[in-house]
Amino acid sequence: MADRQEWSDEDIKRRRRRSIAIALILVGMVVLFYVITLVRLGGNVADRVI
Amino acid sequence: MSDTSVDIGNNSAAISRADVPATEPSVSDYFALLKPRVMSLVIFTAGVGLIVAPGDIHPVLAFTALLCIAVGAGASGALNMWYDADIDAEMQRTAKRPIPMGKIAPGEALGFGATLAIGSVVVLGLTVNWPAAALLALTIGFYLFVYTMWLKRRTPLNIVIGGAAGAFPPMIGWAAVTGSVELSSIVLFLIIFMWTPPHFWALSLYRANDYERVNVPMLPVVAGPDETRRQIWIYSLLLIPVTFLPCALGMGGAIYFGMSGLLGMSFLYLAWRVYRHRSGPVATQAARKLFRFSIFYLFALFATLLVEHGLGLHVGLGWA
């Protein structure tokens, strides 16, 4: 892939859309892991022995 | 990448520099690698397993489990397309997949599939539970190594044994809730396992030329269409009693009992038509009808379980 010489406009558009899709997936995963952490911790934080 | 050809999988088809995509692959090309239609049935059956299972699961964790199962199933599809790229190119049904079309390089599909496979299993294990993750890993491994690499090109029983891969999702959904494998979840597995051969052989009856061209020993190619029709009939007869097992275990109630009876009779009628009509357009039409109905059949059976349990309409039959 590195030896490709020229990018057509369509290629550039596709790359941009792919990059946006990857960004959205990454943001989605961050949000999901954050929410999962809250769910898994749940009331256990409040109930812990101090 | 060098100009030297490299082998993909165990097959002799070589990928040369010319096979590297001429254009940038789009998002939809990667999505197509996940076999979205297969994935939708996997999500649905896994969801039913998840809802029917005794116990509770937080909705966020249920969503995460289904997401991981969907991604894992998609990864299996991508890995299957990577390995089967050579024969996919020769078959009418699969020639427009992203790798044969030259939209995605085989190596990219392999990397994409492997990343998703490992990621889905690890995330499911860390966030939901490890028994469900182990079943997901087993499913992906079974589909890739046992079905795709080992059985598909070697034996007409490929779809019988390999069908197990498609039957695991409800067990994974069940395990996501309970953390275990139980008799009831095995029954859900058995329904899909017994359904797969008549479903797939109906398709292969009118796609036999495709499989013959690429030397895949599907039953109609090896044993002939008449024997395939006989096997479809036998497996259909075996399938129907299995669909009543949820009633025996108390998982299926009165509505499920009625639906499985009605659907079962319809399935048998269509399988019998396939058995009776052996040549000409009528025979092809009969096989097509059975194939299409079989998809609706499985969907309707599991949807009935979903409705009974999800909407609180489950009325026990007193068998269990």
Boltz contact constraints between the chains, C-beta under 6 A:
constraints:
  - contact:
      token1: [A, 11]
      token2: [B, 23]
      max_distance: 6.0
  - contact:
      token1: [A, 11]
      token2: [B, 24]
      max_distance: 6.0
  - contact:
      token1: [A, 14]
      token2: [B, 24]
      max_distance: 6.0
  - contact:
      token1: [A, 14]
      token2: [B, 26]
      max_distance: 6.0
  - contact:
      token1: [A, 15]
      token2: [B, 24]
      max_distance: 6.0
  - contact:
      token1: [A, 17]
      token2: [B, 27]
      max_distance: 6.0
  - contact:
      token1: [A, 18]
      token2: [B, 27]
      max_distance: 6.0
  - contact:
      token1: [A, 21]
      token2: [B, 27]
      max_distance: 6.0
  - contact:
      token1: [A, 35]
      token2: [B, 60]
      max_distance: 6.0
  - contact:
      token1: [A, 36]
      token2: [B, 127]
      max_distance: 6.0
  - contact:
      token1: [A, 39]
      token2: [B, 58]
      max_distance: 6.0
  - contact:
      token1: [A, 39]
      token2: [B, 60]
      max_distance: 6.0
